Each structure stands twice: as structure tokens, then as C-alpha cells.
């Protein structure tokens, strides 16, 4: 599953989608909105059609680069409060090293190239976060 959604996701349901007997490792990354010195909410916007295609391309790159068996990526958009889920990456592989390496690769590629932008909402005002697509929160 590759998804850009406004809805929250069930982490266990996503993990269960890729669980197979030949996978000895299921590595997950869960990015959440954090209170980074006064953040009340975060707004995430995306060019959704392109974001999905880029996530699919990143998944395909990971399959070519690493001996993995499955990848699931779910990225939320919309207005989110502190503590809410932003990004879930699940990688399944025969062994943990490959799964960890692939998960980290996917995360870094998402931050570099997926057209998803974030705005921090604080009591003193709002600001778009320059630079990375989803930044350090996810």
C-alpha cells in the first residue's frame, strides 16, 4: 500500500498486510507531530497525485537496492495536532539489517523528493518550514 491520506491509519493493520512467514524482520518508522518549542498543530499539504507516484518510485528503488520482500508507506496530510501520526513506513525482509537499511533509505528519499510541505502553527503565528518535504518530524 502506498497512500497519501487525510485519515489516521491503523498501524497494526498496515503491519499485518505485509506479515509473511518468510520475513524475519518487520521494521517500522512512525513519524508524529512533536511539540518543538510551542508547536500547537502542523498543516501538511501535498501535490497528491505526484506525491503518490514519487512514493511508488521510492518503494521501487528500495526493492532494487535492498533484498526486501515488502514495503508499505502511508503519509497523512491536513491539519494535525501534536502527537498525531504523520508517516508510517513498514519494511519486511528476511533479516533485520536489510529491513532497517531499506527503511532508513525510504525515509531519507521521502524527505528529499516527495512534494509534501509542512506549516508549523504556533500561538505566535504560522510559518512554512523551508527545505525538506516533510522535514525532521517525519
Buried (B, 14 or more C-beta within 10 A) or exposed (E): BBBBEEEEBEBEEBBEEBEEEEBEBBBBBBBBBBEEEEBEBBBBBBBBEBBBBBBEBBBEBBBEEBEBBBBBBBBBBEEBEEEBBBBBBBBBBBEEEBBBBBBBBBBEBBBEBBBBBBBBBBEEEEEEBEEBBBBEBB
